[in-house]
Amino acid sequence: MTSVAEARTPPAGERRAAGRRTAGHGTWFLVLPALVPILVFSVGPLLYGILLAFTDAQSGRTAATRWTGALNFRDLLHDTLFWESFRIGLVWAVGVTVPQFLLALGLALLLNQDLRLRGLARALAIVPWAMPEVVVGIMWRLVYNPDAGILNETLRDLGLGAGRDWLSGLATALPAVVVVGVWAGLPQTTVALLAGLQNVPRELHEAAAVDGAGAWRRFRTVTWPALRPVALAITALQLIWNLNSFALVYVLTGGGPGGKTRLPMLFAYEEAFRYGQFGYAAAMGCVLVAVVSVLLAVFLAGRLRGGDEA
C-alpha cells in the first residue's frame, strides 16, 4: 500500500521540470543587472532613433513633429553628398583596416618571439590603446602642423622640401587621417593576434621544422590555420568600428577640407546638431545600422559555414 509521503511526492519528471523553471528564473535574475543598462542605453535610443527617422523632427521647431513615413529615406536616395560621404567612409574603413591588420600581424609575430625586453616591447605596443581618441587627434594635429610640426621639420632637415599643410590639402587630408587611424587602432589588432599566436602549440612548429619546413611554410601550414578564426573576427570588428568612426576624424579635420574626410557619422552629426534636421540625421543613422547589420550577418554566416565544414 502506498504511503502518504510517497503519494505527495511528485514524479521525477515533474521535479526536473520544476528545477529547470527555477534555474531559468534564477538565470534571469543574474542577467538582469547587465541587461537593464543595455536596454536603457543601447536598445532604447536605437528604437527611438528608428522612430525619429520617419518624422520631420527639427530643433527649435514650435510646430508639432509630424509622421512623414519614408520621406527621409527617399530624400537620402537622391542626396549625392551623403553617398559621397558613404564612399569616403568605405575608403577610410578599408584603407585603415587592411594595413592595420598587416602591420599588426607582423608586430604580433615579432612580439611572439623570445626577444630580450619582450615584456617592455609588448607594453609599449599597446600605449596608443590607452589614449583617448580626442588626445590622439590633438597629438597628431601637432605632428601635422604646417609650421612647427615634427613631420614637416623632419622633411626640411632631410632636404625633401619645405613641407605642406597635410590636413588642409585636398589630396593629402584623407591619406593623412588614414595613417592616424592605422596607428590608433594597431594595438587592438596586435593584442588579438598575439593572443591567437600564443595558442598555437610549439610542438607543431618543432615537428614542422624537423620535417624541413621553412619559416614561410610553417606560417602557412601551422600558424595561419590556427590564427585564421581570430584574424577574421578582429578584422570584421575593426572594419565595423572604422566605418562608425567619428571622434578621431572630427578632431583632426572636422570633415574638411571640402568634405574630403566627411565620414557618414560626421555627415549625420552635422545634419542633426549644426542644421537641426534630427529626422533626416536619424534616417542616415538607420542606413548605417543596416549596413553594419549586413556586415555582421555576412561575417557570422561565414563563421558558421566554416564551423560546419570543420
C-alpha positions in Angstrom: 0.0 0.0 0.0 1.4 3.5 -1.0 2.3 5.7 2.0 1.1 9.3 2.4 4.6 10.7 1.8 5.0 8.8 -1.4 1.6 9.9 -2.6 2.6 13.5 -2.1 6.0 13.2 -3.8 5.7 14.4 -7.4 7.2 12.2 -10.2 10.8 12.6 -11.2 9.9 14.2 -14.5 7.8 16.9 -12.8 10.7 17.5 -10.3 13.2 18.0 -13.1 10.8 20.4 -14.9 10.3 22.4 -11.8 14.0 22.6 -11.2 14.5 23.8 -14.8 11.9 26.6 -14.3 13.6 27.6 -11.0 17.0 27.7 -12.7 15.6 29.7 -15.6 14.2 32.3 -13.2 17.5 32.4 -11.3 19.4 32.9 -14.6 17.2 35.9 -15.5 17.9 37.5 -12.1 21.6 37.1 -12.6 21.5 38.5 -16.2 19.1 41.4 -15.3 21.8 43.8 -13.9 23.7 43.6 -17.2 20.6 43.6 -19.4 19.0 46.7 -18.0 21.8 49.1 -18.9 21.9 47.6 -22.4 18.1 48.1 -22.8 18.2 51.7 -21.4 21.4 53.0 -23.1 21.5 51.0 -26.3 18.3 49.4 -27.4 16.1 52.2 -26.2 17.9 55.0 -28.1 18.2 52.8 -31.2 14.4 52.2 -31.3 13.8 55.9 -30.7 16.2 56.8 -33.5 14.4 54.5 -35.9 11.1 56.1 -34.9 12.6 59.6 -35.4 13.7 58.7 -38.9 10.1 58.5 -40.0 9.3 62.0 -38.8 10.2 65.6 -39.7 11.7 66.4 -36.3 13.8 69.6 -36.2 15.5 71.6 -33.5 13.9 74.8 -32.4 10.6 74.0 -34.1 7.4 75.2 -32.4 5.0 73.1 -34.5 4.3 69.5 -33.6 6.5 66.8 -35.1 4.7 65.1 -38.0 4.9 61.5 -39.2 6.3 61.6 -42.7 6.8 57.9 -43.5 9.7 57.0 -45.7 10.2 60.6 -47.0 13.6 61.0 -45.3 14.8 57.8 -46.9 13.6 58.8 -50.3 15.5 62.1 -49.9 18.6 60.1 -48.9 18.4 58.2 -52.2 18.9 61.4 -54.1 21.4 63.0 -51.6 24.7 62.9 -53.5 26.6 64.4 -50.6 25.5 61.6 -48.3 26.5 58.9 -50.8 29.8 60.7 -51.3 30.4 60.6 -47.6 29.5 56.9 -47.6 32.1 56.3 -50.3 34.7 58.2 -48.3 33.7 56.1 -45.3 34.2 52.9 -47.1 37.6 54.1 -48.4 38.5 55.1 -44.9 37.4 51.8 -43.3 39.2 49.6 -45.8 42.2 51.9 -46.0 42.6 51.7 -42.2 41.7 48.0 -41.7 43.9 46.4 -44.3 47.2 48.0 -43.5 46.4 47.8 -39.8 45.9 44.1 -40.0 49.1 43.5 -42.0 51.2 45.7 -39.6 49.6 44.1 -36.6 50.3 40.6 -37.9 54.0 41.4 -38.4 54.2 43.1 -35.0 52.4 40.2 -33.3 54.8 37.6 -34.9 57.7 39.7 -33.7 56.4 40.1 -30.1 55.7 36.3 -30.0 59.5 35.6 -30.4 61.8 35.0 -27.5 63.3 38.5 -27.5 65.1 40.5 -24.8 62.9 43.0 -23.1 59.9 41.4 -24.7 57.6 42.4 -21.9 58.6 46.1 -22.2 58.1 45.9 -26.0 54.6 44.5 -25.5 53.7 47.2 -23.0 54.9 49.9 -25.4 53.0 48.4 -28.3 49.6 49.0 -26.5 50.3 52.6 -25.5 48.1 54.1 -28.3 45.3 51.9 -27.0 45.4 53.7 -23.6 45.0 57.1 -25.2 41.5 58.6 -25.8 40.7 59.3 -29.5 40.5 63.1 -28.8 44.0 63.1 -27.3 45.3 61.1 -30.3 43.7 63.6 -32.6 45.2 66.6 -30.9 48.7 64.9 -30.8 48.6 64.2 -34.5 47.4 67.6 -35.3 50.6 68.9 -33.7 52.6 66.3 -35.8 51.0 67.5 -39.0 51.2 71.2 -38.1 52.4 73.0 -41.3 54.7 75.5 -39.4 56.2 73.7 -36.5 55.1 70.0 -36.8 57.7 67.3 -36.4 56.8 65.8 -39.8 57.5 69.0 -41.8 60.6 69.8 -39.7 62.0 66.3 -40.5 61.3 66.8 -44.2 63.1 70.2 -44.1 66.1 68.7 -42.3 66.3 65.9 -44.9 66.1 68.4 -47.7 62.9 66.9 -49.0 61.0 70.2 -49.4 59.5 72.9 -47.4 56.7 70.7 -46.1 53.0 71.1 -46.6 49.7 71.5 -44.8 48.8 67.8 -44.7 45.3 68.1 -43.1 44.2 71.0 -45.3 45.3 69.7 -48.7 42.6 68.2 -50.8 44.9 65.4 -51.9 46.6 64.7 -48.6 43.9 65.1 -46.0 42.3 61.6 -46.3 45.7 59.7 -46.5 47.0 61.7 -43.5 43.9 60.8 -41.5 44.1 57.1 -42.6 47.7 57.0 -41.2 46.4 58.2 -37.8 43.6 55.7 -37.9 46.1 52.8 -38.6 48.3 54.0 -35.7 45.5 54.4 -33.2 43.9 51.0 -33.9 47.1 49.0 -34.3 47.3 47.8 -30.6 43.8 46.2 -30.5 44.6 44.1 -33.6 48.1 43.3 -32.3 46.9 42.1 -29.0 44.2 39.9 -30.5 46.6 38.3 -33.0 49.3 37.8 -30.3 46.7 36.0 -28.1 45.9 33.8 -31.1 49.6 33.1 -31.8 50.2 32.0 -28.2 47.5 29.3 -28.5 49.4 27.6 -31.4 51.3 24.7 -29.8 55.1 25.0 -30.2 55.3 21.2 -30.8 53.7 21.7 -34.2 56.3 24.2 -35.2 59.1 22.0 -33.9 57.7 19.0 -35.8 57.4 21.0 -39.0 60.9 22.3 -38.6 62.2 18.7 -38.1 60.4 17.8 -41.4 62.4 20.6 -43.1 59.7 23.2 -43.4 61.0 26.8 -43.6 59.6 29.8 -41.8 57.1 30.7 -44.5 55.9 27.2 -44.9 55.5 26.8 -41.1 53.5 30.0 -41.1 51.3 28.9 -44.0 50.6 25.4 -42.8 50.8 25.7 -39.0 50.3 29.2 -37.8 47.8 30.7 -40.2 45.2 27.8 -39.9 45.1 28.2 -36.1 45.2 32.0 -36.3 42.5 32.4 -39.0 39.4 32.5 -36.8 41.0 35.2 -34.6 42.1 37.1 -37.7 38.6 37.0 -39.3 37.0 38.1 -36.0 39.2 41.1 -35.3 39.2 42.2 -39.0 35.4 42.2 -39.1 35.2 44.1 -35.8 37.8 46.7 -36.9 36.0 47.2 -40.2 32.8 47.9 -38.4 34.5 50.2 -35.8 36.3 52.1 -38.5 33.1 52.5 -40.5 31.5 54.1 -37.5 34.4 56.3 -36.7 33.7 59.9 -35.5 35.8 61.4 -32.8 39.3 60.9 -34.4 38.4 62.4 -37.7 36.3 65.1 -36.1 39.2 66.3 -34.1 41.7 66.1 -36.9 39.8 67.7 -39.8 36.2 68.2 -38.8 35.3 66.6 -42.1 37.2 69.0 -44.3 38.8 70.2 -46.4 35.8 70.5 -48.8 34.2 67.4 -47.3 37.2 65.2 -48.3 37.2 63.5 -44.9 33.5 63.8 -44.1 32.6 60.3 -42.9 28.9 59.2 -42.7 28.8 59.7 -39.0 30.2 63.2 -39.4 27.6 63.9 -42.0 24.8 62.7 -39.7 26.2 64.8 -36.8 26.3 67.9 -38.9 22.7 67.4 -40.1 21.5 66.9 -36.6 23.5 69.4 -34.5 24.5 72.0 -37.0 21.4 72.2 -39.2 18.9 70.8 -36.7 17.5 68.1 -39.0 17.0 65.4 -36.4 14.7 63.2 -38.5 16.9 63.3 -41.6 20.0 62.6 -39.5 18.2 59.7 -37.8 17.5 58.2 -41.3 21.2 58.4 -42.0 21.9 56.5 -38.8 19.3 53.8 -39.8 21.1 53.3 -43.1 24.4 52.9 -41.3 22.9 50.5 -38.8 21.5 48.4 -41.7 24.9 48.4 -43.4 26.7 47.3 -40.2 24.0 44.6 -39.6 24.6 43.2 -43.1 28.3 43.1 -42.5 27.7 41.3 -39.2 25.4 38.8 -40.9 27.9 38.0 -43.6 30.6 37.6 -41.0 28.5 35.3 -38.8 27.3 33.3 -41.8 30.9 32.8 -42.9 31.9 31.7 -39.4 29.0 29.3 -39.1 29.7 27.8 -42.5 33.4 27.4 -41.6 32.4 25.7 -38.4 30.2 23.3 -40.2 32.9 22.4 -42.7 35.3 21.9 -39.8 
